[in-house]
Amino acid sequence: MEIKAEVRRVLDAKNKLGEGVLWDDARGVVWFVDIKRHRLWHFDPDTGSNSYAEAPEQIGWAIPAEGGRLLCGLKDGLYTFNPETQRFTKLMAVPGEPAGNRLNDACTDPWGRVWFGSMDDGENAASGRFYVFDKGEIRPAGPAGIKITNGPAINRAGSRIYFTDTTEQKIMVANLSREGVGDARPFADTGALFPDAYPDGPVVDAEDHVWTGLYLGSQVARFAPDGKLVATIAMPARDITKMALGGADFGTGYVTTAIKNMEPADMQEYPLAGGLFAFDAPVKGFAQPLAKLG
């Protein structure tokens, strides 16, 4: 079940809460964020060049969008980001979101819709839920009443969407189509498999298997379409947040990590924590569709 892989730290980002890793196939770079330090990072694996832009608020995710911009989820709503000018521009707030909430994770579907979740910034209240940004409008879509949302993640065909309830250690799945989303049902009870770890950011590979980072678990896990655990890969960090599949052939796994809940003794055990990691994946991913802004 455990796959032996040479995992390497490709960027010492010192992320307090690294998240939202995603491969931008058009630019050939990795995007990811450090939520708590308000940073939007890019990393070019061919040259090693990297830098970050300072976001005006906590930033949960950034997704390549039409027109050469990125669509970003910040604490107070959706923004666009222009990589040329390094400028964030607010697009809209999320209607009805509590002031103590922030946006946390997101993905696109084959039709350019953006699915994302909100959560209590203090990680105490079950005030989070899932939304879809479609044709310039935001509407609730998916489970609600969640303390820490993660994902969603969508398969290549756009027929399945996965929602993660991190605190309850569960991943849910629903049918998806151009017309909308069905009711969520159980997919994987990760608490039964990893009692001391929590499922974080998911991604779907080209074989319709679901990968998830395991916070407090020092590994990523791969699940078959029926929810069965089929593989794990150990990571040289404790708090694994999100994974993406990218690179020129979509055969490289990129993983973000966090240090915000680590004590000095933990850092001695995991001195590479907070970095961006990469490994040669046993399966390929696929290009993520561009987000449509209107």
Salt bridges, closest charged atoms under 4 A:
GLU2 OE2 - LYS4 NZ 3.69
ASP12 OD1 - ARG9 NH1 3.41
ASP12 OD2 - LYS14 NZ 2.68
ASP24 OD2 - ARG27 NH1 2.60
ASP34 OD2 - ARG37 NH1 3.63
ASP76 OD2 - LYS90 NZ 3.42
ASP105 OD2 - LYS242 NZ 3.29
ASP109 OD2 - ARG113 NE 2.51
ASP121 OD1 - LYS36 NZ 2.84
ASP121 OD1 - ARG102 NE 2.95
GLU123 OE2 - LYS260 NZ 3.34
ASP134 OD1 - LYS135 NZ 3.67
ASP134 OD2 - ARG139 NH2 3.36
ASP205 OD2 - ARG222 NE 2.82
GLU207 OE1 - ARG222 NH2 2.91
ASP239 OD1 - ARG238 NE 2.81
ASP249 OD2 - LYS284 NZ 3.15
ASP266 OD2 - ARG238 NH1 3.35
ASP280 OD1 - ARG8 NH2 3.67
